[in-house]
Amino acid sequence: MVVQLENNVSCFTGTPAVDTPVLIDAENVNIYYGDNHAVKQVSMPIHEKSITALIGPSGCGKSTFIRTINRMNDLIATARCEGNIDYHGVNILNPKVDVVQLRKEIGMVFQQPNPFPKSISENIQLPLKFTGERNKKKLKEITEKCLRQVGLWDEVKDRLDRSATGLSGGQQQRLCIARALALKPDVILLDEPTSALDPVSSSKIEELLLELKKDYTIVIVTHNMQQAARIADYTAFFYQGELVEFGTTKTLFTRPEKKNTADYISGRFG
Amino acid sequence: MGINKTVTRRSFENKPESSLLKDKGLIKRFTDRNSEGRGKLYIYSSAILMIAAVVSITLFLTLQGLRSFTVDHLNIWDFLTGSEWYPDRAENPSYGAWPFVFGSISVTLLAALITTPVAIGCAIFMTEVAKKWGQRILQPVIEILVGIPSVVYGLIGLSVIVPFMRHHFGGTGLSLLSGSIVVGIMILPTVTSIAADSIRAVPDSLREASYAIGATQWQTIWRVVIPAAGSSLITAIVLGMSRAFGEALAVQMVIGNARHVPHSIFDPAATLTTIITLSMGNSTTGSVLNDALWSLGLILLVISYIFIVIIRFLSGRRNAR
């Protein structure tokens, strides 16, 4: 079925997906908050060195799902996960998994920029210090490298010792991405990273993500369909806790199979 | 602008008896059942009463406290630094308050030193480690500790801590350390609950940020949560110290009430509050001793104000951030 797209998604510029191997493979994932069945039977792959976008209306379970990939839901006492999320041959949901190590390999960036109320350099160095890195020269090197990666170095190199809370929202969010990069993770999860930012800062982050996907696997939750269309290689559409449709961004936005998907991306609801 | 004004005026002119116009007489403002005046009167007079109480206490204590220098011609410097307190000596009585100033300050600091690690540990336990049942058990425990009268703390100190000290460190057991321990236990609940509040005030987003970069729970608590709670934790400690500083009864029962500067923490000592409560009843109004005790009270007040200034400064800095 070919759906006539309305103006709001005609700006599709997404790069054609290069078929990279699957890094994370979710199978029949169910997530409950107490009695609330928040994510139902979700199965989807996440391809290496690509951007996978999760879209859908509020409360559709996309944030819940992404937070399960690095077990952030462990922090919520009532949350319970079932199913299988394969990562390097291990089920992430296995209670025996070392979550501290897992989160070092699968980093996360949140909706509200949340830098620590410490200096800019301290923000990047803290994750390294947590792993026991004491070498000051090395810490400085990594700080500079990460800040350069997110394009923040030239803006902050003269005030590395100042508090990170003095940065603008967009700068703070890029600092949080740099912080996630400090441990050289495999995967970076971003939970609506630009929804609290202005358009200019948002587009800077989008450019940054397109740059980062050369080295990292990126999963992004977004409210903004144009954003998914612009940057994602793969897109998954969630609705009421279910994964309605998953495919390459191009297919999903130009030839969606399900009516719900077509309605959502053409702005008929959501 | 001009147009708006004329429009408004015209609408009032059309309805001169409009209920929008408030023009009640001074008396009617208070006698009217639904008047704002009554409420305002009540609220303003409460506030003024409170301020008047503080101002008059300060004024009264200052006037009384300065009498020993203005009327009895004691030397301020000798009074503050002199270490001999012999008001009852027939010839050449001396009024040196230093042992009590020293006693008060050292009891306060030692109590803070004893309490702080325990209080912060408890606060972390009930906010971070065992949120649910930690809260359920510790909250009532704290309330009970707050509610116990200080004389009970003194009695327990006298019958438990003092014999323990006597047995292990010799002497009478009545000592600076015994007093500090008793006061330390007394301020423990205050410091704990304020510290717990300040830890709870740390936004969850910071904890998430920390866990998301692969921090363990301890790393999150020590490197992220505690530093973020920072100055409010210090406020908690300073508040506890100001309470320790003012405590009289329980300290008096266990500190030994010696009128000289102690040589070690195992020696008996006295504080500003204990010497006032002990001597006030034996002094006659207007005597030099009575005036000197008022001066000690004035010192207490000044140091309490310093504590308040520190707390205001810390919380001001927190708000500015």
Interface residues (C-beta under 8 A of the other chain):
Chain A: N70 M72 L75 V100 Q101 L102 R103 K104 G107 M108 V109 F110 Q112 N114 P115 F116 P117 K118 L126 P127 K129 F130 T131 T165 C176 R179 A180 A182 L183
Chain B: P203 S205 L206 R207 E208 A209 S210 Y211 A212 I213 G214 A215 T216 Q219 R223 V224 P227 A228 R321
